[in-house]
Amino acid sequence: MNSDWPLHSLSDFINVKHGFAFKGEFFKGERTSDLLVTPGNFAIGGGFKSDKFKYYEGPIPEDYVLSEGDLIVTMTDLSKQADTLGYSALVPSITGNTLLHNQRVGLVEFKNDELDKAYLYFLLRSKEYRHHVVSTATGSTVKHSSPTKILSFEFRKPPKEVQVDIGEKLIALEEKIQNNSQTNHTLEQIAQALFKSWFVDFDPVKAKIAVLEAGGTAEEAGLAAMEIIAAKNPKQLAELKQSKPEDYAQLAQTAALFPSAMQESELGEIPEDFKVRPFSELAKLDTTSVNPGKQATTLWEHYSIPSFDVDKSPALDFGSTIKSGKYRVQKSSVLSSKLNPHFPRTWWPDIENEECAICSTEFMQFVPHEEEYRSFIYGMITSRPFQEGMQLRVTGSTGSRQRAQPPQVASMGMVVPSDDLISLYSNKLLSLHQKAAKNIKENKQLSSIRDALLPKLLSGEITLSTSKEQTLKASL
């Protein structure tokens, strides 16, 4: 730490405001426009998570509505290690939603302008601050901190211009990570929406049927399916035919693969030529095991539940640190957590060396019988019918330790289209999954850079020279 910087406590510059105890009677199971920000919205290591909101529909005190860019801290943690206790996050903007300042979340209020917000955001993620918060926490099962304890943290305050410089450098890395994560969220939504339209709701088939029942021709039915598949109106479709005839022809071929009638099955009405087949006929449930502890010096690419929940990037662990048996992971596999299937975790492993890739036995590993069908298998596992089927095949109470039963999941009957449609969908989605995997790897690298720079910049040990700063920006 730069000894020339004056020693202060956080209480010299900020207050931490308690959140409001919103009444449970107004909590909702379905999504509403009012979202309660809770300790579950803090990532391990700091930062905001947008995947675990609680929904609210009731009276709102106006002093407890959060604004974009507000700096917040969490004062409660349910984990034994207090994984997120005290960490900071910046409130994002979520279109169409109001974010509410719930209890056990502290809102940072500045007394003066001596601290830069971005700098403070990262200071509240430093090792020294983390040690202070955890060492002063109360509780055994549930860890608690308080505004008083947070504000008592002492640090050496750099000049304001240095703070701004530190904040800008680290925020640049953080924004790139967030952009990649948002891109992957969008890619996931696209993939799930397409699978749902084609293979759950059967939209192209129903479009054809509607035209034929109205007295239309087979050609008109095909055009209706093309409009659904391409998300284009008739005028746009006509323009595509003129401007990109090859794309139009390919679209027509795709539409032709969808039937124009429905049939009865044990799962209800499904398109003609589609079949109900056990999932095991599409993908093998692979449980090839390995004991990493017997290869103590091997560095394993370890796909675990905690790694998925943090950043969807596998941990790198030496065999000596892994105390239980694991499954070997194959390159073409898709992983699905059997633990608490009401919180879906579906993973697309991006493996370089199968010999050193393992996963927790809390995952079911499904390996497509046809490697090129991997994207289809991923789409089916993330689909509503599959997820609902998993939740019906669990043991355990409704608490935190329900587990789906892998053999029963593997034998579930699923609606399966023709091989041509499976191949078409898989080829169409492959580049999307590869892009998402690339973003995850890039985020891992950026996070490592950020975490390495954080203590050095906060302590004044290093400053980035102009040339290094240009190199950093170029890497972003």
Long-range contacts (C-beta under 8 A, 24 or more apart in sequence): 1-156, 1-459, 1-460, 2-156, 2-158, 2-459, 2-460, 2-461, 3-156, 5-156, 5-157, 5-158, 5-159, 5-460, 6-156, 6-157, 7-154, 7-155, 7-156, 7-157, 8-154, 8-155, 8-156, 8-157, 9-151, 9-152, 9-153, 9-154, 9-155, 10-150, 10-151, 10-152, 10-153, 10-155, 11-151, 11-152, 12-111, 12-114, 13-110, 13-111, 13-112, 13-114, 13-115, 14-108, 14-109, 14-110, 14-111, 14-115, 14-120, 14-151, 15-108, 15-109, 15-111, 15-147, 15-151, 16-73, 16-106, 16-107, 16-108, 16-109, 16-147, 16-150, 16-151, 17-101, 17-106, 17-107, 17-108, 17-109, 17-147, 18-103, 18-106, 18-147, 19-64, 19-101, 19-102, 19-103, 19-104, 19-105, 19-106, 19-107, 20-61, 20-63, 20-64, 20-100, 20-101, 20-102, 20-103, 21-102, 21-103, 22-56, 22-58, 22-100, 22-102, 22-103, 23-58, 25-58, 26-56, 26-57, 26-58, 26-59, 27-54, 27-55, 27-56, 28-55, 28-56, 28-57, 29-55, 30-55, 31-55, 32-56, 32-57, 33-96, 33-97, 33-98, 34-60, 34-97, 34-98, 34-100, 35-94, 35-97, 35-98, 35-99, 35-100, 36-100, 36-102, 37-66, 37-72, 37-91, 37-99, 37-100, 37-101, 37-102, 37-105, 38-102, 38-104, 38-105, 39-74, 39-75, 39-76, 39-77, 39-78, 39-84, 39-104, 39-105, 41-89, 42-74, 42-84, 42-87, 42-89, 43-84, 43-87, 43-89, 43-310, 44-83, 44-84, 44-87, 44-310, 45-87, 45-125, 45-310, 45-451, 46-87, 46-88, 46-89, 46-121, 46-122, 46-124, 46-125, 47-87, 47-89, 47-90, 47-174, 48-89, 48-90, 48-91, 48-92, 50-92, 50-94, 54-102, 56-100, 60-98, 60-100, 64-100, 64-101, 64-102, 65-98, 65-99, 65-100, 65-101, 66-91, 66-99, 66-100, 66-101, 66-107, 67-91, 68-92, 68-93, 69-117, 70-107, 70-108, 71-107, 71-108, 71-117, 71-120, 71-121, 71-124, 72-101, 72-105, 72-106, 72-107, 72-108, 73-105, 73-106, 73-108, 73-124, 73-150, 74-104, 74-105, 74-106, 75-104, 75-105, 75-106, 75-144, 75-145, 75-146, 75-147, 75-150, 76-104, 76-142, 76-143, 76-144, 76-145, 77-142, 77-143, 78-141, 78-142, 78-143, 79-143, 80-141, 82-134, 82-137, 82-143, 85-133, 85-134, 85-137, 85-143, 85-145, 86-124, 86-129, 86-130, 86-133, 86-134, 86-145, 86-150, 87-124, 87-125, 87-130, 88-120, 88-121, 88-124, 88-125, 90-121, 106-147, 106-150, 113-160, 114-157, 114-160, 115-157, 115-163, 116-160, 116-163, 116-164, 116-166, 116-167, 117-167, 118-164, 118-166, 118-167, 118-168, 118-170, 118-171, 119-158, 119-163, 119-164, 119-166, 119-167, 121-167, 121-171, 122-166, 122-167, 122-170, 122-454, 122-458, 123-155, 123-458, 125-454, 126-454, 126-455, 126-458, 127-455, 128-153, 128-155, 129-153, 129-155, 156-460, 158-460, 162-460, 162-463, 165-463, 166-457, 166-458, 169-453, 169-457, 169-464, 169-469, 169-472, 170-450, 170-453, 170-454, 170-457, 172-472, 172-473, 172-476, 173-446, 173-449, 173-450, 173-453, 173-472, 173-476, 174-450, 176-446, 176-476, 177-443, 177-446, 177-447, 177-450, 180-439, 180-440, 180-442, 180-443, 180-446, 181-439, 181-443, 183-435, 183-436, 183-439, 184-312, 184-436, 184-439, 184-440, 187-432, 187-433, 187-435, 187-436, 188-382, 188-436, 190-432, 191-375, 191-378, 191-379, 191-382, 191-429, 191-432, 191-433, 192-379, 192-382, 192-383, 194-379, 194-425, 194-428, 194-429, 195-379, 195-380, 195-382, 195-383, 195-425, 196-383, 196-384, 197-228, 198-229, 198-258, 198-417, 198-421, 198-425, 199-379, 199-380, 199-383, 199-415, 199-417, 199-425, 200-383, 200-384, 200-385, 200-415, 202-262, 202-270, 202-271, 203-228, 204-228, 204-229, 204-255, 204-258, 205-258, 205-259, 205-260, 205-261, 205-262, 205-271, 208-258, 208-259, 208-260, 209-260, 209-261, 209-262, 212-260, 218-260, 221-260, 222-252, 222-255, 222-256, 223-255, 225-255, 225-258, 226-251, 226-252, 226-254, 226-255, 229-254, 229-255, 254-424, 257-418, 257-420, 257-421, 257-424, 258-421, 265-415, 266-413, 267-413, 267-415, 270-415, 271-417, 273-417, 273-418, 274-415, 274-416, 274-417, 274-418, 275-415, 275-416, 276-413, 276-414, 276-415, 276-416, 277-413, 277-414, 277-416, 278-410, 278-411, 278-412, 278-413, 278-414, 279-366, 279-380, 279-386, 279-409, 279-410, 279-411, 279-412, 279-413, 279-414, 280-410, 280-411, 281-369, 281-416, 282-368, 282-369, 282-373, 282-376, 282-377, 282-380, 282-414, 282-416, 283-334, 283-366, 283-367, 283-368, 283-369, 283-377, 283-410, 284-366, 284-367, 284-369, 285-364, 285-365, 285-366, 285-406, 285-407, 285-409, 285-410, 286-327, 286-328, 286-330, 286-333, 286-365, 286-366, 286-367, 287-327, 287-365, 287-406, 288-327, 288-328, 289-325, 289-326, 289-327, 289-328, 289-361, 290-325, 290-326, 290-327, 290-328, 290-358, 291-325, 291-326, 292-317, 292-319, 292-322, 292-326, 292-358, 293-319, 293-320, 293-322, 293-323, 294-319, 295-319, 296-320, 298-356, 299-356, 300-326, 300-356, 300-357, 300-358, 301-329, 301-351, 301-352, 301-353, 301-356, 301-357, 301-358, 302-326, 302-358, 302-359, 302-360, 303-329, 303-335, 303-347, 303-349, 303-357, 303-358, 303-359, 303-360, 303-363, 304-359, 304-360, 304-362, 305-337, 305-339, 305-345, 305-360, 305-362, 305-363, 308-337, 308-345, 308-347, 309-345, 311-440, 311-443, 311-444, 311-447, 312-347, 312-440, 313-440, 313-441, 313-443, 313-444, 314-349, 314-357, 322-358, 324-361, 325-361, 326-358, 326-359, 326-360, 326-361, 327-358, 327-359, 327-360, 327-361, 327-363, 327-365, 328-354, 328-357, 328-358, 329-354, 329-357, 329-358, 329-359, 329-365, 330-354, 330-357, 330-365, 330-367, 331-357, 332-367, 332-368, 332-371, 332-374, 333-365, 333-366, 333-367, 334-365, 334-366, 334-368, 334-374, 334-377, 334-378, 334-381, 335-359, 335-363, 335-364, 335-365, 335-366, 336-363, 336-364, 336-366, 336-381, 336-390, 336-409, 337-362, 337-363, 337-364, 338-362, 338-363, 338-364, 338-390, 338-403, 338-404, 338-405, 338-406, 338-409, 339-401, 339-402, 339-403, 340-400, 340-401, 340-402, 340-403, 341-387, 341-390, 341-391, 341-394, 341-402, 341-403, 341-404, 342-391, 342-402, 344-382, 344-387, 346-378, 346-381, 346-382, 348-378, 348-433, 348-436, 348-437, 350-437, 350-438, 350-440, 350-441, 362-403, 364-404, 364-406, 364-409, 364-410, 366-410, 372-423, 372-426, 372-427, 373-422, 373-423, 373-426, 374-426, 374-430, 374-433, 375-425, 375-426, 375-427, 375-428, 375-429, 375-430, 375-432, 375-433, 376-422, 376-425, 376-426, 376-429, 378-429, 378-433, 379-425, 379-429, 380-414, 385-414, 385-415, 386-412, 386-414, 446-476
